[in-house]
Amino acid sequence: MKTKHLLLGFGFFLYAGLLTLAIVFNGTLIEAVKDVSIVTLGTIVGYIISIKGSNSKQER
């Protein structure tokens, strides 16, 4: 359970850092949120797929 909270905390700080970088490079908040949201969604989907993949391997 602790690792889950640690990952959530790390993910939040990563998101905040990416958002800050995106604002610096793009100059506007709206564009930055769009860019970071796309990256974050991709990461979450990839993470979920990897978990499902590892779970199905363990069942065999």
Phi and psi restraints in degrees (range 20) as a CNS / XPLOR table:
assign (resid 1 and name C) (resid 2 and name N)
       (resid 2 and name CA) (resid 2 and name C) 1.0 -62.2 20.0 2
assign (resid 2 and name N) (resid 2 and name CA)
       (resid 2 and name C) (resid 3 and name N) 1.0 -39.8 20.0 2
assign (resid 2 and name C) (resid 3 and name N)
       (resid 3 and name CA) (resid 3 and name C) 1.0 -63.8 20.0 2
assign (resid 3 and name N) (resid 3 and name CA)
       (resid 3 and name C) (resid 4 and name N) 1.0 -33.3 20.0 2
assign (resid 3 and name C) (resid 4 and name N)
       (resid 4 and name CA) (resid 4 and name C) 1.0 -63.2 20.0 2
assign (resid 4 and name N) (resid 4 and name CA)
       (resid 4 and name C) (resid 5 and name N) 1.0 -45.6 20.0 2
assign (resid 4 and name C) (resid 5 and name N)
       (resid 5 and name CA) (resid 5 and name C) 1.0 -64.6 20.0 2
assign (resid 5 and name N) (resid 5 and name CA)
       (resid 5 and name C) (resid 6 and name N) 1.0 -39.1 20.0 2
assign (resid 5 and name C) (resid 6 and name N)
       (resid 6 and name CA) (resid 6 and name C) 1.0 -62.3 20.0 2
assign (resid 6 and name N) (resid 6 and name CA)
       (resid 6 and name C) (resid 7 and name N) 1.0 -44.2 20.0 2
assign (resid 6 and name C) (resid 7 and name N)
       (resid 7 and name CA) (resid 7 and name C) 1.0 -64.0 20.0 2
assign (resid 7 and name N) (resid 7 and name CA)
       (resid 7 and name C) (resid 8 and name N) 1.0 -41.1 20.0 2
assign (resid 7 and name C) (resid 8 and name N)
       (resid 8 and name CA) (resid 8 and name C) 1.0 -63.2 20.0 2
assign (resid 8 and name N) (resid 8 and name CA)
       (resid 8 and name C) (resid 9 and name N) 1.0 -43.8 20.0 2
assign (resid 8 and name C) (resid 9 and name N)
       (resid 9 and name CA) (resid 9 and name C) 1.0 -63.3 20.0 2
assign (resid 9 and name N) (resid 9 and name CA)
       (resid 9 and name C) (resid 10 and name N) 1.0 -44.8 20.0 2
assign (resid 9 and name C) (resid 10 and name N)
       (resid 10 and name CA) (resid 10 and name C) 1.0 -63.2 20.0 2
assign (resid 10 and name N) (resid 10 and name CA)
       (resid 10 and name C) (resid 11 and name N) 1.0 -42.3 20.0 2
assign (resid 10 and name C) (resid 11 and name N)
       (resid 11 and name CA) (resid 11 and name C) 1.0 -61.7 20.0 2
assign (resid 11 and name N) (resid 11 and name CA)
       (resid 11 and name C) (resid 12 and name N) 1.0 -39.3 20.0 2
assign (resid 11 and name C) (resid 12 and name N)
       (resid 12 and name CA) (resid 12 and name C) 1.0 -64.7 20.0 2
assign (resid 12 and name N) (resid 12 and name CA)
       (resid 12 and name C) (resid 13 and name N) 1.0 -45.6 20.0 2
assign (resid 12 and name C) (resid 13 and name N)
       (resid 13 and name CA) (resid 13 and name C) 1.0 -66.7 20.0 2
assign (resid 13 and name N) (resid 13 and name CA)
       (resid 13 and name C) (resid 14 and name N) 1.0 -36.3 20.0 2
assign (resid 13 and name C) (resid 14 and name N)
       (resid 14 and name CA) (resid 14 and name C) 1.0 -62.7 20.0 2
assign (resid 14 and name N) (resid 14 and name CA)
       (resid 14 and name C) (resid 15 and name N) 1.0 -43.6 20.0 2
assign (resid 14 and name C) (resid 15 and name N)
       (resid 15 and name CA) (resid 15 and name C) 1.0 -61.9 20.0 2
assign (resid 15 and name N) (resid 15 and name CA)
       (resid 15 and name C) (resid 16 and name N) 1.0 -45.8 20.0 2
assign (resid 15 and name C) (resid 16 and name N)
       (resid 16 and name CA) (resid 16 and name C) 1.0 -62.1 20.0 2
assign (resid 16 and name N) (resid 16 and name CA)
       (resid 16 and name C) (resid 17 and name N) 1.0 -41.3 20.0 2
assign (resid 16 and name C) (resid 17 and name N)
       (resid 17 and name CA) (resid 17 and name C) 1.0 -65.2 20.0 2
assign (resid 17 and name N) (resid 17 and name CA)
       (resid 17 and name C) (resid 18 and name N) 1.0 -44.6 20.0 2
assign (resid 17 and name C) (resid 18 and name N)
       (resid 18 and name CA) (resid 18 and name C) 1.0 -62.7 20.0 2
assign (resid 18 and name N) (resid 18 and name CA)
       (resid 18 and name C) (resid 19 and name N) 1.0 -40.7 20.0 2
assign (resid 18 and name C) (resid 19 and name N)
       (resid 19 and name CA) (resid 19 and name C) 1.0 -62.6 20.0 2
assign (resid 19 and name N) (resid 19 and name CA)
       (resid 19 and name C) (resid 20 and name N) 1.0 -43.5 20.0 2
assign (resid 19 and name C) (resid 20 and name N)
       (resid 20 and name CA) (resid 20 and name C) 1.0 -61.8 20.0 2
assign (resid 20 and name N) (resid 20 and name CA)
       (resid 20 and name C) (resid 21 and name N) 1.0 -46.9 20.0 2
assign (resid 20 and name C) (resid 21 and name N)
       (resid 21 and name CA) (resid 21 and name C) 1.0 -60.4 20.0 2
assign (resid 21 and name N) (resid 21 and name CA)
       (resid 21 and name C) (resid 22 and name N) 1.0 -43.6 20.0 2
assign (resid 21 and name C) (resid 22 and name N)
       (resid 22 and name CA) (resid 22 and name C) 1.0 -64.5 20.0 2
assign (resid 22 and name N) (resid 22 and name CA)
       (resid 22 and name C) (resid 23 and name N) 1.0 -38.0 20.0 2
assign (resid 22 and name C) (resid 23 and name N)
       (resid 23 and name CA) (resid 23 and name C) 1.0 -64.2 20.0 2
assign (resid 23 and name N) (resid 23 and name CA)
       (resid 23 and name C) (resid 24 and name N) 1.0 -43.3 20.0 2
assign (resid 23 and name C) (resid 24 and name N)
       (resid 24 and name CA) (resid 24 and name C) 1.0 -60.4 20.0 2
assign (resid 24 and name N) (resid 24 and name CA)
       (resid 24 and name C) (resid 25 and name N) 1.0 -44.3 20.0 2
assign (resid 24 and name C) (resid 25 and name N)
       (resid 25 and name CA) (resid 25 and name C) 1.0 -76.5 20.0 2
assign (resid 25 and name N) (resid 25 and name CA)
       (resid 25 and name C) (resid 26 and name N) 1.0 -39.5 20.0 2
assign (resid 25 and name C) (resid 26 and name N)
       (resid 26 and name CA) (resid 26 and name C) 1.0 -87.3 20.0 2
assign (resid 26 and name N) (resid 26 and name CA)
       (resid 26 and name C) (resid 27 and name N) 1.0 -30.5 20.0 2
assign (resid 26 and name C) (resid 27 and name N)
       (resid 27 and name CA) (resid 27 and name C) 1.0 85.8 20.0 2
assign (resid 27 and name N) (resid 27 and name CA)
       (resid 27 and name C) (resid 28 and name N) 1.0 -13.6 20.0 2
assign (resid 27 and name C) (resid 28 and name N)
       (resid 28 and name CA) (resid 28 and name C) 1.0 -127.2 20.0 2
assign (resid 28 and name N) (resid 28 and name CA)
       (resid 28 and name C) (resid 29 and name N) 1.0 145.5 20.0 2
assign (resid 28 and name C) (resid 29 and name N)
       (resid 29 and name CA) (resid 29 and name C) 1.0 -69.5 20.0 2
assign (resid 29 and name N) (resid 29 and name CA)
       (resid 29 and name C) (resid 30 and name N) 1.0 -40.9 20.0 2
assign (resid 29 and name C) (resid 30 and name N)
       (resid 30 and name CA) (resid 30 and name C) 1.0 -63.0 20.0 2
assign (resid 30 and name N) (resid 30 and name CA)
       (resid 30 and name C) (resid 31 and name N) 1.0 -47.0 20.0 2
assign (resid 30 and name C) (resid 31 and name N)
       (resid 31 and name CA) (resid 31 and name C) 1.0 -62.3 20.0 2
assign (resid 31 and name N) (resid 31 and name CA)
       (resid 31 and name C) (resid 32 and name N) 1.0 -40.2 20.0 2
assign (resid 31 and name C) (resid 32 and name N)
       (resid 32 and name CA) (resid 32 and name C) 1.0 -63.2 20.0 2
assign (resid 32 and name N) (resid 32 and name CA)
       (resid 32 and name C) (resid 33 and name N) 1.0 -44.4 20.0 2
assign (resid 32 and name C) (resid 33 and name N)
       (resid 33 and name CA) (resid 33 and name C) 1.0 -62.4 20.0 2
assign (resid 33 and name N) (resid 33 and name CA)
       (resid 33 and name C) (resid 34 and name N) 1.0 -41.2 20.0 2
assign (resid 33 and name C) (resid 34 and name N)
       (resid 34 and name CA) (resid 34 and name C) 1.0 -60.1 20.0 2
assign (resid 34 and name N) (resid 34 and name CA)
       (resid 34 and name C) (resid 35 and name N) 1.0 -50.8 20.0 2
assign (resid 34 and name C) (resid 35 and name N)
       (resid 35 and name CA) (resid 35 and name C) 1.0 -59.5 20.0 2
assign (resid 35 and name N) (resid 35 and name CA)
       (resid 35 and name C) (resid 36 and name N) 1.0 -50.2 20.0 2
assign (resid 35 and name C) (resid 36 and name N)
       (resid 36 and name CA) (resid 36 and name C) 1.0 -66.6 20.0 2
assign (resid 36 and name N) (resid 36 and name CA)
       (resid 36 and name C) (resid 37 and name N) 1.0 -36.8 20.0 2
assign (resid 36 and name C) (resid 37 and name N)
       (resid 37 and name CA) (resid 37 and name C) 1.0 -63.3 20.0 2
assign (resid 37 and name N) (resid 37 and name CA)
       (resid 37 and name C) (resid 38 and name N) 1.0 -41.2 20.0 2
assign (resid 37 and name C) (resid 38 and name N)
       (resid 38 and name CA) (resid 38 and name C) 1.0 -62.8 20.0 2
assign (resid 38 and name N) (resid 38 and name CA)
       (resid 38 and name C) (resid 39 and name N) 1.0 -46.1 20.0 2
assign (resid 38 and name C) (resid 39 and name N)
       (resid 39 and name CA) (resid 39 and name C) 1.0 -62.2 20.0 2
assign (resid 39 and name N) (resid 39 and name CA)
       (resid 39 and name C) (resid 40 and name N) 1.0 -44.7 20.0 2
assign (resid 39 and name C) (resid 40 and name N)
       (resid 40 and name CA) (resid 40 and name C) 1.0 -64.7 20.0 2
assign (resid 40 and name N) (resid 40 and name CA)
       (resid 40 and name C) (resid 41 and name N) 1.0 -44.5 20.0 2
assign (resid 40 and name C) (resid 41 and name N)
       (resid 41 and name CA) (resid 41 and name C) 1.0 -59.9 20.0 2
assign (resid 41 and name N) (resid 41 and name CA)
       (resid 41 and name C) (resid 42 and name N) 1.0 -43.9 20.0 2
assign (resid 41 and name C) (resid 42 and name N)
       (resid 42 and name CA) (resid 42 and name C) 1.0 -60.0 20.0 2
assign (resid 42 and name N) (resid 42 and name CA)
       (resid 42 and name C) (resid 43 and name N) 1.0 -42.0 20.0 2
assign (resid 42 and name C) (resid 43 and name N)
       (resid 43 and name CA) (resid 43 and name C) 1.0 -65.3 20.0 2
assign (resid 43 and name N) (resid 43 and name CA)
       (resid 43 and name C) (resid 44 and name N) 1.0 -44.5 20.0 2
assign (resid 43 and name C) (resid 44 and name N)
       (resid 44 and name CA) (resid 44 and name C) 1.0 -63.0 20.0 2
assign (resid 44 and name N) (resid 44 and name CA)
       (resid 44 and name C) (resid 45 and name N) 1.0 -44.9 20.0 2
assign (resid 44 and name C) (resid 45 and name N)
       (resid 45 and name CA) (resid 45 and name C) 1.0 -61.9 20.0 2
assign (resid 45 and name N) (resid 45 and name CA)
       (resid 45 and name C) (resid 46 and name N) 1.0 -44.0 20.0 2
assign (resid 45 and name C) (resid 46 and name N)
       (resid 46 and name CA) (resid 46 and name C) 1.0 -61.6 20.0 2
assign (resid 46 and name N) (resid 46 and name CA)
       (resid 46 and name C) (resid 47 and name N) 1.0 -40.4 20.0 2
assign (resid 46 and name C) (resid 47 and name N)
       (resid 47 and name CA) (resid 47 and name C) 1.0 -64.2 20.0 2
assign (resid 47 and name N) (resid 47 and name CA)
       (resid 47 and name C) (resid 48 and name N) 1.0 -44.5 20.0 2
assign (resid 47 and name C) (resid 48 and name N)
       (resid 48 and name CA) (resid 48 and name C) 1.0 -63.7 20.0 2
assign (resid 48 and name N) (resid 48 and name CA)
       (resid 48 and name C) (resid 49 and name N) 1.0 -43.0 20.0 2
assign (resid 48 and name C) (resid 49 and name N)
       (resid 49 and name CA) (resid 49 and name C) 1.0 -62.2 20.0 2
assign (resid 49 and name N) (resid 49 and name CA)
       (resid 49 and name C) (resid 50 and name N) 1.0 -41.4 20.0 2
assign (resid 49 and name C) (resid 50 and name N)
       (resid 50 and name CA) (resid 50 and name C) 1.0 -66.8 20.0 2
assign (resid 50 and name N) (resid 50 and name CA)
       (resid 50 and name C) (resid 51 and name N) 1.0 -36.5 20.0 2
assign (resid 50 and name C) (resid 51 and name N)
       (resid 51 and name CA) (resid 51 and name C) 1.0 -65.4 20.0 2
assign (resid 51 and name N) (resid 51 and name CA)
       (resid 51 and name C) (resid 52 and name N) 1.0 -46.9 20.0 2
assign (resid 51 and name C) (resid 52 and name N)
       (resid 52 and name CA) (resid 52 and name C) 1.0 -62.0 20.0 2
assign (resid 52 and name N) (resid 52 and name CA)
       (resid 52 and name C) (resid 53 and name N) 1.0 -39.0 20.0 2
assign (resid 52 and name C) (resid 53 and name N)
       (resid 53 and name CA) (resid 53 and name C) 1.0 -63.5 20.0 2
assign (resid 53 and name N) (resid 53 and name CA)
       (resid 53 and name C) (resid 54 and name N) 1.0 -43.6 20.0 2
assign (resid 53 and name C) (resid 54 and name N)
       (resid 54 and name CA) (resid 54 and name C) 1.0 -70.0 20.0 2
assign (resid 54 and name N) (resid 54 and name CA)
       (resid 54 and name C) (resid 55 and name N) 1.0 -33.5 20.0 2
assign (resid 54 and name C) (resid 55 and name N)
       (resid 55 and name CA) (resid 55 and name C) 1.0 -67.1 20.0 2
assign (resid 55 and name N) (resid 55 and name CA)
       (resid 55 and name C) (resid 56 and name N) 1.0 -41.3 20.0 2
assign (resid 55 and name C) (resid 56 and name N)
       (resid 56 and name CA) (resid 56 and name C) 1.0 -69.6 20.0 2
assign (resid 56 and name N) (resid 56 and name CA)
       (resid 56 and name C) (resid 57 and name N) 1.0 -30.0 20.0 2
assign (resid 56 and name C) (resid 57 and name N)
       (resid 57 and name CA) (resid 57 and name C) 1.0 -68.9 20.0 2
assign (resid 57 and name N) (resid 57 and name CA)
       (resid 57 and name C) (resid 58 and name N) 1.0 -37.4 20.0 2
assign (resid 57 and name C) (resid 58 and name N)
       (resid 58 and name CA) (resid 58 and name C) 1.0 -67.9 20.0 2
assign (resid 58 and name N) (resid 58 and name CA)
       (resid 58 and name C) (resid 59 and name N) 1.0 -31.2 20.0 2
assign (resid 58 and name C) (resid 59 and name N)
       (resid 59 and name CA) (resid 59 and name C) 1.0 -68.7 20.0 2
assign (resid 59 and name N) (resid 59 and name CA)
       (resid 59 and name C) (resid 60 and name N) 1.0 -29.1 20.0 2
